[in-house]
């Protein structure tokens, strides 16, 4: 991987994580605390569970698996939570985790992206770990945005610029 390609990859990964976390914060700000923890059934995750899960996943894969921090994740607790944590506290935790992860990702060079790590029992390159986190974050961001739309019946407005024959002007990935 050339030095320009590794920078392109790490910069893009951080932009995506920052965009997704910003959209989560914006959309969750439209919910009441009860809505943050609402579940349609015991087999569904509340928005709050998904925010806890995202912070835990990013921490485990990037801060621990890539950055070498201790692993203190309690994954089952992320899904078992049913309230008691305010949305603004979870959003702050998620933003801080993304900020820390982006610092780790931004410091990676081409040789480090090729290194192998064992994360959650999987043998992956550091590049694969970063890619996994971005993909995983994207998937759950979509779930959160969909849940917010269902709960509020609002258009979140992220793609209004594409309506009415206007060209694509979004600059984010």
WORASUL-V887434 format. One line per field, one symbol per residue. ss: DSSP state (H for helix, E for strand, C for the rest). phi: phi as a letter, one per 30 degrees, with the letter a starting at -180 (. if undefined). psi: psi as a letter, one per 30 degrees, with the letter a starting at -180 (. if undefined). Layout:
# WORASUL-V887434
ss=???
phi=???
psi=???
This chain:
# WORASUL-V887434
ss=CCHHHHHHHHHHHHHHHHHHHHHHHHHHCCCCHHHHCCCCCCCCCCHHHHHHHHHHHHHHHHHHCCCCCCCCCCHHHHHHCCCCCCHHHHHHHHHHHHHHHHHHHHCCCHHHHHCEEEECCEEEEHHHHHHHHHHHHHHHHHHHHHHHHHHHCCCCCCCHHHCCCCCCCCCCC
phi=.ddddddeddddedededddddddedddddcdeddecdbdadcccdeedddddddddddddcdddcdiddcbdbedddcdebkibdedddddddddddddddddddddcedddddcbcbhicdbddedddeeddddddeddedddddddddchcddidbedcdiidddcdccd
psi=kleeeeeeeeeeeeeeeeeeeeeeeeeffflleeeegkkflfglkleeeeeeeeeeeeeeeeeeeefglkjgkieefeffkgafkkeeeeeeeeeeeeeeeeeeeffkleeefflkljkhfkjlleeeeeeeeeeeeeefeeeeeeeeeeefgkkfgfgefflgglljgkfl.
